[in-house]
Structure formats: structure tokens, C-alpha cells
């Protein structure tokens, strides 16, 4: 086999392992690290380097063990209603201010009567804040639906839009609306949750019917 291909696989393995160390999500880390180990195993087989093969087989088995634990793990989710003025809310928004700006660049926190406001706890840890402004026709404009980085594995979204769908309906909501979505990762999340893009290719609005 071409030495260039072998070299490329070695570089790919190194890049995948390096990227895995940069992510702050356990699930993404384990998958990226697993692909990196698998690439190194292939690389080791090509150059007949048994130590490389053995080390990465062990690491791959460890990653697979933790992936199985992650997918089998039963977590406790809770929805806690808030009014938006609580000190904890302000501390949360301030702590994640920069990352929130990446997903909701125009968000300015305001306490308004009638807003749908809650936080999602995941094993008693704050994982998400959700604030939406409802209209009489049952449409709610989502001002912020922010999940902290370590919990971006779609479980919080499924909890809100599927398991707690009855809660949203009990508030008179029939349609959820994002006026502007500019983050590609956020777009992918919304599409996964069943939101539909409105208008043409250059429109940035997303809507979901409950």
C-alpha cells in the first residue's frame, strides 16, 4: 500500500484523538476517541507496530465500555418553573454569557409577565434554560433555549419537546417559533427535534407544531 496512504491514516488518527480532547461533551469525546483509536489500530497493522495496536485496542475497549454505560444510563430529568428574576437565573446567564451569545446573539434577558420560563435539571444539575413569549393564537416565540455544553446529546431537547409536550400544551402553546437561527450546530439540533425551516434558503426562521 502507498506510503502516503499509510501516513495519511496516521495523521487522521492523531487529529481525531486531538479533537476528542477539545470537546466538553462525554458522548462526543468517547466517539471521537474511539474513531481515533480505530484509525491507529489500522495504522499499526499497516506498519506492523504491535505496541501501537495493543495500546489502542485497550483504549478502544475502554471507550466502548463507557459508551455502553452512557447509552444505558438512566437519568433523572426535572422541569422547574421560574419567573426569570431569580438570582440563580442571573448567575447562570452570566456564567454562560459568551456561549449563549454564540447561539442567541441578540438575546437580552428581560422579565416579562406571561412568558413561559423554566429550567431543566438533569440529575439535579442545571442543564437548560428555556424562555418563550406566547401569543393569543398559541404561537410562542422562543427567546432562549440554551443547554450547557456537557449536556448537548439531544436528551434535554427530547425531554422538553417530547416528554414534556403535555406541559407546553397545557400552557396553550400549539406552535414553537424561532425568529432567527444563525448557528449551524443549533440548526442541526432544531432539525433533529422536528423543527421546519420557513421560507427560502436564506431564511433563518424555524417552527415546530406541537
N, C-alpha and C positions, 0 to 999 in steps of 0.2 A: 504493500500500500504506500502511496505517496507520503514522503516525509512531511510535506506541507499539511496534509490532512491530519496526520497524527499530531503535529504541532498545534493545529487549529483546535482539535478536541481538548488538548491540554490547556490551552488558553481559555477555552469555553468553560472548562471545569473550574479554573481559578476565578473567572469572572463571576460565575454563579455562586460560588462559596463566598466571595467578597460581598456581593449584593445581599446575600442572605443575612450577613452580619449587620447590614444597614437598616433592615426593616424592623419595625417595632410591633409586629403582629406575629404571635406564636405560630399560627397556621401557615402564613406566608413563609416564615423562616424555615419551618420544617420541610415544606415542599421545595423551596429553592435549594436548601441544603441537600436534600435527597437527590435532586437532579444533578447538583454539583458532584456529589459522591458517585453517582452512577456514571457520570462523564469521566471521572478519574479512574473508575474501575475499567472502563473501556480503554482509556489511555494506557493504564497499567498493563492490560492484556496485550496491547499492540507493541509495547516496548519490552514486554516480558519482565516487568518490575513487580515481583511478588509483594514486597513491603507496602507498595502503594495500593495494590489490590486488597491485601489483608486489612489495612487501616481503614479504607473506605467501605469495605464490606461491613466491618464492625459499626462504623458511623451510620451507614445506611440502615442497618438493622435497628439501631437506636432510634433513628428518625422515624422509621415505620412504626415502632412501638409507641412513640409519643403521638404520632398521627392517629393511630387506632384509639388511644386514650382520649384525644381531643374529640374525635367524631362520636365516641361512645359516651362522653361525659354528659351527665345530666346537670343542667344549670338552673338556678332559680332566678326568674325574671319578675320584677315588680314595677308597676306604673304608679308613680306618686304625683298627684296633682299639686301644682304650685300656682302662685299668682304673679311670679316674676320679680317680686320686690325683696325676696328673702336674701339675707347676707350670703348664704351659701351659693345662691344663683350668681350673684355678682362676683364672688370669688372664683367660681367655676369658669365664667365667661372671661374673666381677666387672665386666669391661668392658661387658658387655651386660645387666647386672643389672636395670636399670629396664625395658628392653624385654622381657626374659624374664618379668618379673613381669606384664606385660600379657597374656601368652599362657599362662603357667603360674604363676598367683598363689600356689599352695600348694607350689611346688617348693622343696625343701631338699636341697642336694647331700650325698649320703652315698655312701661307697664300700662296696659290699657284694659279697661273693663270689658268683659265679653270675649277676650282672647281664650283660645284653648291652649293651656300651658301644662306641661308635665315633664318629669324626668323619669328615665328608665334606669332601674337598678339591676345590675347583673351580679348575683351572689353578693348583694348588699354593697356593691361598688357602683358609683355613678358612672353610667356608660353613655348616656344620651340626654340631650335637652331638646324639647320639641315645643315650638310656639307657632300658632296659626291664628289668623284673623278670619272668622266666619262671616258669611253674608247671608241675608234672609233666604236666598234661593238654595241654600245648602252647600254652596261652594266655599271652601276655606283656602285662603292664600297662605301657604306655608312660609313663614318668615325665617325660621331656622329649624333644621332637623339635623343636629350635629352629633355624631358619635365619635368618641375618643379613639385615637389611632389603634390601641391594642385590641379593640373590640370590633374592628371592621371586617367581620367574616359573614355578614348578612343576617346573623341571628337576631340582632336588635331590630333590624328592618322587618324581618318576618314576624317578630313579636308585635311590633306596632301595627303593621298593615294586615296581618292575618289573625294572630291570636287575639289581639285587642280591637279587631274590626267592630265588634259589638259596642265597645266603648265609644269609638268615633261616631258610629251611627246613633248612639244614644244622645250625642251632642247635637244632633240634627244635621250632621255632615253627610253629603252624598257625593261630593267631588272634591278632590285634593288638587291644588294648583300651585305650581312653581312658576313665578313670573319670569325668572331668569336663572339659567344654569350655565355656568361658564367653565366649570371644572370637568375634565374628561372622566376622572375617576367617579365623580358624583353622577355624571350622565350614565355611566355603566351601572352604578348602583340602582338608579331610578328605573332603568330598563329592566333590570333583574327583578325589581319589585312590581313590575307591571305598569309603570307609567308610560304614557304615549307622548311622543313629541308632537307639538302642534305647529301647523303652518308648514312653510317650506324648509329647505335645508339650512337656511341661515337663521331660522327662528330658534329661540332658546327657552321656549315655554314647554312645560311638561304637565300632564294632567292624568289623574287616576280616578276611575269611578269605583265607588265602594259598593 
